[in-house]
Amino acid sequence: MENGNVVFFELAIIIASAKLFGMLVRRIRIPQVVGEILAGLLIGPSVLKIVNASDFLATMAEIGVILLMFSAGLETNLHDLTKSGLKATLIACFGVAVPMAGGTFLYMIYYGISFSDPQFLNAILIGCIMTATSVGITVESLREMGYLQGKVGTTILSAAIIDDVIGIVVLTFVLGLKDKSISPITTVRNTVLFFVWVFLFGYIVYRGFKWYDSKHPHTRRIPIAGLAICLFMAYCAEEFFGIADITGAFAAGIILCNVRDSKYIAEKMDINSYMLFGPVFFASIGIKTSISVEEILPLFGFAICFVIVALLTKIIGCGLISKCLHFTWSESLKIGVGMMTRGEVALIISQKGLAVGLIEPKYFTAVIMLILCSSIITPILLKFLYTKYPEKTPAQA
């Protein structure tokens, strides 16, 4: 087979299996993203070995999560987002601080390390890995249930975006302790500059779209231009400011969410996401998971503790501060659960730590287990919580 034919074959297998498993799990009232992740695990290197991770699939998956975050931004109520800004920031801060402390102390206790030990930086890096929140799966689960634009959904989305920014700043400080070529001051400066740029560039884009939309409403050129802005802002965020590309994509959606044709743009984005990029993104989580007995056994005890601590500290950190901010207990629990998914940012932090010698490759097994477990458990728990404690959707309010 030629490389091109292999790509077509793999995409066919991914799309068919992801949709099949998605429909099967929906029959037992589990969000279909769980089925898509399980499909990736089944056809990937861990079980059937039909599809292997590749740069092409990684790029497709990256486009998938960017489109997902762009759509989430388009569907966001800007008034509610602004209203939840301070609360979301506090939730994000505790959502970083508690897992950071939990991961650091887990490594110290498990391996008997003191604060003066040279490996203390390794412990901090383990805690840093736990800070990242991957909101893609939570977004899709809430959208599937119709709660993405609700009070809790908006808060989770806002907090997760802020969480990633704080996590990247913390990571830079940690790496700066080991690698003197990385300047924490530069990272803070770039983060501030990014938000200034989003505000200024966003205002120009918004006014331009508003004018064009009034002259040519509901034309296909509108979503095409929106997609171009999304990809451009995703590129600029990572390339020029060192901020995650999904943050740039989400910011693009926020900029256009008040344009008259924002729903029309979102509908067109959903077609691409639902048919191709979405299934590839969720299935790729399973495909990237390569689990072998030789890798798991030596690290099994630590990996189990790592996953448990990472999940619980997000729920505790985000949930308790949410309760202090006058959310109900059920809303606080939903926020905590919604914030506990981990994904590509956790892997990026791990890779950065590996590059400067703060983590060994064997710990990637624990990180992969965390990503897989959180990706499967979060949608199931959210479904259970919203069934037991229903919230009014924007349409019902």
Secondary structure, DSSP 8 states (H G I E B T S, - for coil): --HHHHHHHHHHHHHHHHHHHHHHHHHTT--HHHHHHHHHHHHSTTTT-SS---HHHHHHHHHHHHHHHHHHHHTS-HHHHHHTHHHHHHHHHHHHHHHHHHHHHHHHHHHT--TTSTTHHHHHHHHHHHH----HHHHHHHHHHT-TTSHHHHHHHHHHHHHHHHHHHHHHHHHHHH-TTS-HHHHHHHHHHHHHHHHHHHHHHHHHHHHHHHHSTT-THHHHHHHHHHHHHHHHHHHHH---HHHHHHHHHHHHTTSTTHHHHHHHHHHHIIIIIHHHHHHHHHHT----HHHHGGGHHHHHHHHHHHHHHHHHHHHHHHHHTT--HHHHHHHHHHT----HHHHHHHHHHHHTTSS-GGGHHHHHHHHHHHHHHHHHHHHHHHHHS----TTT-
